[in-house]
Amino acid sequence: MLKMLKALLTTKQRGLEPMPSPANAVTPQKICLNHAEATRALGAKIAKCARAGDHILLMGPLGAGKTTLVQGFVKALAPDAEPLSPTFTLLNIYPRVLDVPIYHYDLYRLDSPRDLVELSWFEDPHARITLVEWPDRLGNALPESRLDIAFGSADDRGRDVWLAGDGDWPARLKAMDAAKTN
């Protein structure tokens, strides 16, 4: 990832190698989240910018708020859903408005990237929105075009979160940021 995100991943995620940058990624946008509701609200804002074919990768230590962000994301697009962490099942699928499902992967317990076949990873990724916790486990299956969200450690003022994407994600994030200030 970009240098700052690479450093975060190297020090905070189980000592694994950092992930390569998304193609054409720009400088990460930094946000400070001071409680779980702010994390859910960020997830909801990102959901309003998301569309079929998007891959959103969530990185950070255990308990950082990855699943909390997913809960806000899913509830914004599928209000009747009850989003839970797929820690043991590895995948939860949520239907959504306009028949675009949300695939939520938690790969913390993935034994090998070869196991992704059994989890529908390669089945028509452009017909869904994909959210991934612990994306470092993807190996060579890491999508090139994506939004990366990296959670830092918490301190007395909250938790810093960095967002970086490629393609039209920088414009979508800018529109999201402009919407929250209006």
C-alpha positions in Angstrom: 0.0 0.0 0.0 1.1 3.6 0.1 4.1 4.0 2.5 2.0 5.1 5.4 -0.5 2.2 5.0 2.4 -0.2 4.4 4.0 0.8 7.7 0.6 0.4 9.5 0.1 -3.1 8.1 3.6 -4.2 8.8 3.4 -3.2 12.5 -0.2 -4.0 13.2 -1.3 -7.1 11.3 0.3 -10.3 12.5 3.7 -9.4 11.1 2.7 -10.2 7.5 4.1 -8.6 4.4 2.3 -5.4 3.4 -0.1 -5.5 0.5 0.8 -3.9 -2.9 -0.7 -0.5 -3.6 -3.9 -0.3 -5.7 -3.1 0.9 -9.2 -3.0 4.7 -9.4 -3.8 5.2 -5.6 -3.6 8.7 -4.3 -2.5 10.1 -0.9 -4.7 8.5 1.8 -7.5 10.5 3.4 -7.2 10.5 7.2 -10.2 10.5 9.5 -10.3 10.3 13.3 -13.2 8.2 14.6 -13.9 8.7 18.3 -16.6 6.0 19.0 -18.3 3.0 17.4 -21.2 5.1 16.1 -18.8 7.3 14.1 -17.3 4.1 12.6 -20.8 2.8 11.6 -21.6 6.3 10.2 -18.4 6.2 8.1 -19.5 2.7 6.8 -22.9 4.1 5.8 -21.3 7.1 4.0 -19.0 4.7 2.0 -22.0 2.5 1.2 -23.7 5.4 -0.4 -20.7 5.7 -2.8 -20.4 2.0 -3.5 -21.6 0.1 -6.5 -21.5 -3.3 -8.1 -17.9 -4.5 -8.7 -16.3 -2.6 -5.8 -13.8 -4.3 -3.5 -13.4 -2.6 -0.1 -10.5 -4.0 1.9 -10.4 -3.4 5.7 -7.1 -3.7 7.5 -6.1 -3.3 11.2 -5.6 -5.1 14.4 -8.2 -7.2 16.2 -10.9 -5.1 17.7 -10.0 -2.0 15.6 -13.6 -1.5 14.2 -13.5 -3.4 10.9 -16.7 -5.3 11.5 -18.3 -2.2 13.0 -17.7 -0.3 9.8 -19.2 -3.2 7.8 -22.3 -3.1 10.0 -22.9 0.6 9.1 -22.2 -0.2 5.5 -24.6 -3.1 5.3 -27.4 -1.4 7.3 -27.2 1.6 4.9 -27.9 -0.6 1.9 -29.9 -3.5 3.4 -31.8 -2.0 6.4 -33.4 -5.3 7.4 -30.1 -7.2 7.5 -28.4 -8.1 10.8 -24.7 -7.9 9.9 -22.4 -10.1 12.0 -18.8 -11.0 11.7 -18.2 -14.1 9.5 -15.2 -15.0 11.6 -16.0 -18.7 11.6 -18.0 -19.0 8.4 -15.5 -16.7 6.5 -18.4 -15.3 4.4 -21.7 -13.6 4.9 -23.9 -12.6 2.0 -26.5 -9.8 2.3 -29.1 -9.0 -0.3 -29.5 -5.4 -1.1 -31.6 -2.9 -3.0 -31.3 -3.2 -6.8 -30.3 -6.9 -6.5 -26.6 -6.2 -5.9 -25.5 -8.5 -3.0 -22.9 -7.6 -0.5 -20.3 -10.2 0.2 -18.6 -9.8 3.5 -15.4 -11.9 4.0 -13.5 -12.3 7.2 -10.3 -14.1 6.1 -8.6 -14.2 9.5 -8.9 -18.0 9.6 -8.4 -18.7 5.9 -5.8 -21.5 5.6 -4.7 -20.7 2.1 -5.7 -18.4 -0.8 -6.6 -21.6 -2.7 -9.6 -21.9 -0.3 -11.1 -18.8 -1.9 -12.6 -21.0 -4.6 -14.9 -22.5 -2.0 -15.9 -19.1 -0.8 -17.2 -17.8 -4.3 -14.3 -15.3 -4.5 -13.9 -15.8 -8.3 -17.6 -16.0 -9.1 -18.7 -12.9 -11.0 -17.0 -10.3 -8.7 -18.5 -7.4 -10.8 -22.0 -8.4 -9.8 -21.6 -7.7 -6.1 -20.0 -5.4 -3.6 -17.2 -7.1 -1.8 -16.0 -6.2 1.7 -12.9 -8.0 3.1 -11.5 -8.1 6.6 -7.9 -9.4 6.8 -7.2 -9.0 3.0 -3.5 -9.8 3.5 -4.7 -13.4 3.3 -5.7 -13.0 -0.3 -2.2 -13.6 -1.7 -2.3 -13.3 -5.5 -6.1 -12.9 -5.5 -5.8 -9.3 -4.2 -7.9 -7.1 -6.5 -5.9 -4.4 -8.2 -8.8 -1.9 -8.2 -10.1 -1.3 -4.7 -10.7 1.0 -1.8 -8.3 0.3 1.1 -9.3 1.3 4.7 -6.6 1.0 7.3 -7.5 1.3 11.0 -4.7 2.5 13.3 -4.4 2.0 17.1 -6.8 3.8 19.4 -5.6 6.6 21.7 -7.3 9.1 24.0 -8.8 11.1 21.1 -10.0 8.1 19.1 -8.8 5.9 16.3 -7.2 7.2 13.0 -8.5 5.6 9.8 -6.9 6.0 6.4 -8.8 5.6 3.1 -7.0 5.2 -0.2 -8.3 4.0 -3.5 -7.8 4.0 -7.2 -9.9 4.5 -10.3 -12.8 6.9 -9.4 -12.6 6.2 -5.6 -10.7 9.5 -5.0 -13.5 11.4 -6.6 -16.2 9.4 -4.7 -14.4 10.0 -1.4 -14.1 13.7 -2.2 -17.9 13.8 -2.9 -18.5 11.9 0.3 -16.4 14.4 2.3 -18.1 17.4 0.6 -21.5 16.0 1.5 -20.6 15.7 5.2 -19.6 19.4 5.3 -22.7 20.7 3.6 
